[in-house]
């Protein structure tokens, strides 16, 4: 199960324009208190997956004085997904203000909304709950947040750092879910053990270089047990092995629900290079318009910084343009 399935930033929302930087100190869990489980109600524009909001009442507008960092709910086909809507290092306007201040600012918390339905569908509630556990665990790992620093909007109010709301307890309580149980589930997720499907390379930095080897790596045998930490949403996972942090392709892990590398149908011809003995092989090969490629990773540092590492058919290439 991927932590983040898509990203549509609310760039027209006033909180995004304010762009007040923060260092996340915790997480606030919200639910929308409205009978509409679809992400498109709050998030626009349509990316072809979530669907279009025909009523123009989404949150990506000026004058909407509320925002969160992510939404969890249904896409246009009814699949439950997590969409990031603000950068995680800027303040949102989600929890309001209490007697002691607000978790919007100081201390500032990452906040996300779960899209409620009419409270009749236990299966939907469980899917949203499970996605929320995965997402919260991802945030805890990424920003070194302790599960004890995860609160509901209701708890934020009780602690003096939020307005008087009862979410998501008003929804979760109908199906036996609690915030204490949620924190325990996140804590367990942070210690999840998985095994490798085959002999695998573990890279020491994110956005690896599998062929050019600009990033150091180690090789482990099939069946090696690692601690899974998070899915980057693009086909790779962050793991812990031998007390160190590494990155591995999701296809090498015995774990269901992980994201896959992005695929793209080319809209124009591109020039691509094969690599041999850590060098680009010239001349470049032309991959023609209409071909579907798989983006293995984007290389952000080292010898091939700025290149995409791709697969087309049975061959692997480097290219600077897609």
Buried (B, 14 or more C-beta within 10 A) or exposed (E): BBBBBBBBBBEBBBBBEEEEEBEBBBBBBBBBBEEBBBBBBBBBEBBEBBBEBEEEEBBBEEEBEBBBBBBBBBBBEEEBBBBBBBBBBBBBBBBBBBEEBBBBBEBBBBBBBBBBBEBEEEEBBEBBBBBBBBBBBBBBBBBEBEBEBBBBBBBBBEBEBBEEBBBBBBBBEEBEBEBEEBBEBBBEBBEEEBEBEEEBBBBEBBBBBBBBBBBEBEEBEEEBEBBBBBBBBBBBBBBBBEEEBBBBBBEBBEBEEBBEBBEEEBEEEBEBBBBEEEEBEEEBBEBEEEEEBBBBBBBBEBBBEEBBBBBBEEEBBBBEEB
